[in-house]
Amino acid sequence: QVDVAAMVQLFGYVDVTDTGFIVAVLSIAFNPLFWNVVARWEHKTRALSQVFGSPHAACYCLGTVILLLNCVRSHCFTEAMKSQPKLEGWDYHWTYYSGLAISAVGTLFVTSSFSALGFTGTFLGDYFGILMEEKVTSFPFSVLDNPMYWGSTAIYLGWSLMHASPAGLLLTAVVAISYTIAVLYEGPFTEEIYRQKQKGVKSK
């Protein structure tokens, strides 16, 4: 069972009205909303592909914007942690190295996922009509679904533990929630894209 008193004490360290914290929450929530809206708009209209001259060029452009937004998100996350108090009882070597290990695992999932999918596979190439020949089942997809998202979440969790930051832990929960919502929208939509592809192949 969750120790409610401990949770209340932990988040008593967090000032959710702090401007930096609010900006971090907004940046976390904005990113998946942005790429889902833009990618679905592209899938429906092919507007970006027309503007940039090809689906690949448009996908690379969107991917670059997403990377920049993720850098902004990470900066806001870090600044929010810096502006809020540490949990003194956690400010020890064991917490730091536990966080470092969790971040390392998260980095492994993110980098191996990118390696398996490639740039267009990672950055919503399906929505641009750049479809993969078959579903990727190699590591890390053999271990868990959506390893890019959960690896990223693990990096933030580890970063928060390394800084003994209750604010960081709360923001990590926001990251996890935003990715969970994104998966609920992206999963069925992506599956439908590949279903349509299979119908097209069979009809030929």
Secondary structure, DSSP 8 states (H G I E B T S, - for coil): ---HHHHHHHHTT--TT-HHHHHHHHHHHHHHHHHHHHHHHHHHH-HHHHHHSSHHHHHHHHHHHHHHHHHHHHHHHHHHHHTS---GGG-SHHHHHHHHHHHHHHHHHHHHHHHHHHHHHHTTGGGGT---SS---STTTTT-SSHHHHHHHHHHHHHHHHTT-HHHHHHHHHHHHHHHHHHHHHHHHHHHHHHHHHHHHHH-
